[in-house]
Amino acid sequence: MVAQHFDAVVVGSGFGGSVVAERLARGGQRVCVLERGKAYPPGSFPRRPRDMRDNLWDPASGLHGLFHVWSFRGLEAIASAGLGGGSLIYANVLIRKDERWFVHDQPLGAGSDGEVEHWPISRADLDPHYDRVERMLGATPFPHVDAPKTAAMREAAQRLGLEWQLPNLAVTFAGADGEPMPGVPVAEPDGPNLHGLPRTTCRLCGECDIGCNDGAKNTLDHTYLSSAQRAGADIRTRSEVRRIRPRAHGGYEVDYVAWDREHEGRPTRARDVAHTTVSATRLILAAGALGTPWLLLRNRSNLPRLGDALGSRFSGNGDLLSLALRATDDDGARRVFDAAHGPVITSAIRVPDEVDGGDGRGYYIEDAGFPAFVEWVAEAQATPGTARRATTFARRWLRSRLARHFDSDLSAELGSLIGDAALSSSSMPLLGMGRDVPDGRLSLRRGMLDVDWTIETSQDFFDSMRATMRDIAEALGAEHRDNLLWLFKRVITVHALGGAPMGRHVGEGVVDATGEAFGHPGLFVVDGAAMPGPVGPNPSLTIAAFADRVADHILDVSRVAGTPTSGSSAPAPSGTTPVATNVVAPTSGPESATAVSTSPDADTDRHRAGGPEPVVTTLAFTEEMKGHVSLGAVDFDDGARSGRHEDCDLMFRLTIDIPDVDAFVDDPLREGGATGWVACEQLGGRLPVTNGVFNLFVDGDAADVRRMLYRLWFTDAVGNPLTLVGFKTVRDNRGLDVWTDTSTLYVRILRGHVDEWPRAAEASPDELGDDHDVVAAGIITIHLLDFAQQLTTFRVTGPDASSRVRGMAQFGQLFMGELWEAYGRRALDAVGEER
């Protein structure tokens, strides 16, 4: 099949992807949206324990649910997998980023090596886009200002002298008459939503964060995505993107896994599922602040010019959860928060930042609710009270039965069994978020996403927030409790940001202020990954406004360039191969690792003439080399220096196999097979060599030069084919530099599986891979201890002991003979001069 082509492919359907998809589709562009999760119409969000058990995202385990839970060394994170992205499970809050919190060149603090947080956009840049997004999402404040938890937060703010507000929420509270009314139909004047199902207004049930079954939340599937579909966007669910790559003549190709219903509930590996390919003039990445960097890191070999900022500026937006428990009024009576009544969040307290007159980094603290069933769980766990009430009820009931005094009215007894519900009714979670230090780093570790982040550099920020939470709880007569994770110096974030940040140049960011990647025109990042630091308040509105601004830029550029819209089945670009629906990465090439070319020798000629069976001696040894490369580098020395600075390690461990020592010695190309693995975390960890060739001491570009050549085929973590090509040069220089020459390998990694390289005398080593797309370059070496270990790995096989001894002697004579040719005369001359 020819890859289907679009003007734009959007990966992800959250606050970045949905906004761009809708704007571009409305602008006449051919748009394809790829969402890994499934659609959730009203009424489809799980509630039963059995269904909630499966409501997690891990297709390899057969789970295709809504919640994707990540666990890293410093924190836990929760993301969403479903049509509408994070809007399905967020708390609806729409707060604009504070004007002065768009900081410029603000130092990150001690230990940051002079790094700064810098926002290349301002509040003024985003204000018109904030306006547009708020209109689209139906932004409105909570109308029941005297609800218990809302009033409590207002009272606490007044007592503490802090700013309190009713933020806009993306929730429909009012019916057609404009009056708040739970459970009445929601009018949709622009047309039916993409689910084709009715919606009703908010029932104040506190279930926002587990999916709104009423459709009262103005989630992205009901708003932007429905509008995009009406404008002609092709929206594909259960479509998880795995590979991205530039096309030869511009644009990008995208491979995705189609997770069909038949895979749900059944553990399935991605490589066993059909892959589909689409192409686009522009690729819009919006898979979230964990998904987008993960996708870029895994496809780094195809995008080498992204620079070292990839993975940087990660933060959790200062997320912190604590609890206000068992509140009482001033007179000691129990105070009711009724946290399960209403949307999850209704109000917010703002603590100013040092940039606007505060002390330290600013933050917001918001009331939080929960579904009503959580109250039942809380009461059931409130031992010993629950156990005592249950025992009392059972004793009274049993006494009445044994005494034959039957009392058919059990109302009072049942009421006492439930108790006064003091814990659940007088307790309330507090949610904090703000400007923590964005010094985290995302990388690949054995092919999996890893986060290097700790609360230590943000300790002052968190201490200040916890102190304010404690003050709020005390102002409400409640007991303050940290969540259990805090006891282990860990946090859980639902607002991960950074990883592919905006910047002024490639040294500072992955994308510019318009969201376009440095060095890769037409590649955009429009989600939370593009934020160069914490937003402060709930970040969804700022992400959506930024995406709206990027969409304006793309449409303006398209109008100026006169970009035509594309048909649904445009041919693949010239010079490319038509893409099959089921894409399988090649695992072998025209040469196998053990099938090497040899020249006929005298023994073989005798055998063909009917002589005795030839004596074949084989030899193998293992070699391990380590060093550094830099993605995007071409020069070996520059790549090694940059790779060392970037911690971009490269190593390989190879077994060199010589199937016929006699033929190997006689063959001027001296070619053997190489099997083993290449390891580089930036390319996906340890990667097996699928085809390898090794050449020992072939002629160089001068009479006194010999080369050792390596060519290794492998694939990166997502199956992109790569070739490592390298050379060692043994040269007659002044001085005995034999160890340096024979232990230093100059390497380049090329895109694709390359089956030839310069090795003739007239070819310069610097031309190695010049005719191909170079992904990385650098230098690796044999360490002395590794070389000592290598000497113990030589294995010779033959029909008898004498043949094995002869084989080893032949190889040793060849090896030392070539070294003598290069170095021996200089050594003799030096000895003669001393005499």
Order of alpha helices (4+ residues) and beta strands (2+ residues): beta-alpha-beta-alpha-beta-beta-beta-beta-beta-beta-beta-alpha-beta-alpha-beta-beta-alpha-beta-beta-beta-beta-alpha-beta-beta-beta-alpha-alpha-alpha-alpha-beta-beta-beta-alpha-beta-alpha-beta-beta-alpha-alpha-beta-alpha-beta-alpha-beta-beta-beta-beta-beta-alpha-beta-beta-alpha-beta-alpha
